[in-house]
């Protein structure tokens, strides 16, 4: 029996299906069903004339909605391939379709899966999940770092407003250690010394800070505009 390609456009609550054969002829008309076991089983029942080995289900990886459907089909030993949404979009445009609908997307996915070169575009489902989670974690981490830096700079502007005029890059390694030890102008004026600061500077290769920079920091701290209020508690925000 000839192979058929079932294109699926998956959204949050429903999915649209279209099946075509190796010649691109539609063998299963457009059907839209809810994303639940009962409705999906109805779709599979309508394809029962075909052997599992002769069916290829294809979907694009968009949002999170494809994952459960993909897993459900794979658990039934059905062949499922995942496509890059960007490639599906380009293929739809190449077909001359300017209108984006669920039906058009499902047909584009089916046609792309039928393409002999399509196997080069397939993405393993597990790899796609891992990649998506890694990207999400990376973006989440980057957002947290940005928010933390913004918070630290805001506090630094209060507890040592002159610091950034002296140290151009407050989040450099050497600066972070200086602030860990002397997080406010009060800490710097009370506990820092030229020798202690130079000792920190020399820990970091490429750091050209010397005694002049150390003296500048200490002088600025002693003459700081900071009121000194809650310096111990506020210092924790910086040093942590």
C-alpha positions in Angstrom: 0.0 0.0 0.0 1.2 3.5 -0.7 2.5 5.7 2.0 0.5 8.6 3.3 1.6 11.7 5.1 -0.6 13.2 7.8 0.0 16.9 8.4 -1.1 18.3 11.7 -1.5 21.8 12.8 -1.5 21.7 16.6 -2.9 24.5 18.8 -3.8 24.7 22.4 -7.2 23.1 22.4 -7.5 21.5 18.9 -5.6 20.1 16.0 -6.3 20.1 12.3 -5.4 17.0 10.2 -4.9 16.5 6.4 -3.5 13.4 4.8 -2.0 13.2 1.3 -0.4 10.3 -0.6 3.0 10.1 -2.3 1.7 12.0 -5.3 0.4 14.8 -3.1 -3.3 13.8 -3.6 -5.5 14.3 -0.6 -6.7 11.0 0.8 -8.2 12.3 4.0 -10.1 15.5 4.1 -9.5 18.3 6.6 -10.6 17.3 10.1 -10.3 19.4 13.2 -10.6 17.7 16.6 -10.1 18.5 20.2 -6.8 17.6 21.8 -8.0 14.7 23.9 -7.7 10.9 23.6 -11.2 10.3 22.4 -11.0 12.6 19.5 -7.5 11.5 18.5 -8.6 7.9 18.5 -11.4 8.9 16.1 -8.8 10.2 13.7 -6.7 7.1 14.0 -9.9 5.0 13.4 -10.6 6.9 10.2 -7.1 5.9 9.0 -7.5 2.2 10.0 -7.3 1.1 6.4 -3.6 1.9 6.4 -0.9 0.0 8.1 1.1 1.8 10.7 4.3 1.4 8.6 2.6 3.2 5.7 1.7 6.3 7.8 3.9 9.2 8.6 2.5 11.8 11.0 4.1 15.3 10.8 3.8 18.4 13.0 5.7 21.6 13.5 7.3 22.3 16.8 5.5 25.4 18.1 4.8 26.5 21.7 4.3 23.5 24.0 1.2 22.0 22.4 2.8 19.5 20.1 4.6 17.5 22.8 1.6 15.6 24.3 0.2 14.7 20.9 3.6 13.6 19.7 4.1 11.4 22.7 0.6 10.0 22.4 1.1 8.9 18.8 4.6 7.5 19.5 3.2 5.4 22.3 1.0 3.7 19.7 4.1 2.9 17.6 3.2 5.4 14.9 5.9 7.2 13.0 6.0 10.9 14.0 8.3 13.6 12.7 8.7 17.1 14.0 9.5 20.1 11.7 11.1 23.4 12.4 8.3 26.1 12.3 10.6 28.4 10.3 10.9 25.8 7.6 7.2 25.2 7.5 6.6 29.0 7.1 9.1 29.2 4.3 7.6 26.2 2.5 4.1 27.7 2.8 5.4 30.9 1.3 7.0 29.0 -1.5 3.7 27.4 -2.3 2.3 30.9 -2.8 0.0 30.9 0.2 -0.2 34.3 1.8 -3.0 33.4 4.1 -2.1 31.5 7.3 -4.9 29.2 8.4 -4.9 25.9 10.3 -5.8 24.0 7.1 -3.1 25.7 5.1 -0.5 25.0 7.8 -1.6 21.3 8.1 -1.3 20.9 4.3 2.1 22.6 4.3 3.3 20.2 7.0 2.0 17.2 5.0 3.6 18.4 1.8 6.9 19.1 3.5 6.9 15.7 5.1 6.3 14.2 1.6 9.3 16.1 0.2 12.3 13.7 -0.4 14.6 16.3 1.3 12.3 16.5 4.3 14.3 14.0 6.4 17.1 16.6 6.6 14.6 18.9 8.4 13.3 16.5 10.9 14.0 17.1 14.5 14.0 14.2 17.0 11.2 14.8 19.5 13.4 14.2 22.6 16.1 16.5 21.2 13.6 19.2 20.5 12.3 19.0 24.1 15.8 19.1 25.5 16.7 22.0 23.3 13.6 23.9 24.2 14.1 23.4 27.9 17.8 24.5 27.6 16.8 27.6 25.7 14.1 28.4 28.2 16.5 27.9 31.1 19.1 30.0 29.4 16.6 32.9 28.8 15.3 32.6 32.4 18.8 32.7 33.8 19.7 35.7 31.6 16.6 37.5 32.8 17.4 36.8 36.4 20.9 38.1 36.0 19.7 41.3 34.3 17.2 41.9 37.1 19.8 41.2 39.8 22.4 43.5 38.1 19.8 46.2 37.9 18.9 45.8 41.6 22.6 45.8 42.6 23.3 48.9 40.6 20.4 50.7 42.1 21.6 49.8 45.6 25.2 50.7 44.7 24.0 54.1 43.6 22.6 54.7 47.0 25.3 53.2 49.3 28.4 54.3 47.3 27.2 56.7 44.6 30.8 57.6 43.6 31.8 54.0 42.9 30.9 53.8 39.2 32.8 57.0 38.5 35.9 55.2 39.7 35.3 51.6 38.6 33.9 51.7 35.0 32.8 48.0 35.1 31.3 47.3 38.5 30.5 43.6 37.5 34.1 42.7 36.5 35.7 40.0 38.7 38.0 42.4 40.5 35.2 44.9 41.2 32.9 42.1 42.5 35.5 41.1 45.0 36.1 44.7 46.1 32.4 45.0 46.7 32.2 41.7 48.4 34.6 42.9 51.0 33.6 46.6 51.0 30.0 46.8 49.8 29.2 50.4 50.9 31.1 53.7 51.3 30.9 53.1 55.0 32.6 49.7 54.8 35.2 51.1 52.4 36.0 54.1 54.6 36.2 52.1 57.8 37.9 48.9 56.9 39.7 49.2 53.6 43.3 50.2 53.2 45.6 50.7 50.2 47.5 47.5 50.8 44.3 45.5 51.2 42.8 46.8 48.0 46.1 46.2 46.1 46.1 42.6 47.3 42.7 42.2 45.7 43.8 43.9 42.5 46.8 41.6 42.1 44.7 38.5 42.3 43.4 39.1 38.8 45.6 38.8 35.7 45.3 41.8 33.4 44.1 44.1 36.2 46.1 47.3 36.0 44.7 48.9 39.1 47.3 50.1 41.6 47.8 52.3 44.6 46.3 55.3 42.9 43.0 53.5 42.2 43.0 52.2 45.8 43.5 55.7 47.2 40.8 57.1 44.9 38.3 54.6 46.2 39.1 55.2 49.9 39.1 59.0 49.5 35.7 58.8 47.6 34.3 56.6 50.4 35.4 58.9 53.2 33.9 61.9 51.3 30.8 60.0 50.0 27.4 61.5 49.7 25.9 58.3 51.2 24.1 59.0 54.4 25.3 55.8 56.0 21.9 54.6 57.0 21.3 50.9 57.3 24.8 50.3 55.8 25.1 46.8 57.3 21.8 45.5 55.9 22.2 47.3 52.6 25.7 46.0 52.3 24.4 42.5 52.3 22.5 43.2 49.0 25.8 44.1 47.4 28.1 41.5 48.9 25.8 38.6 48.3 
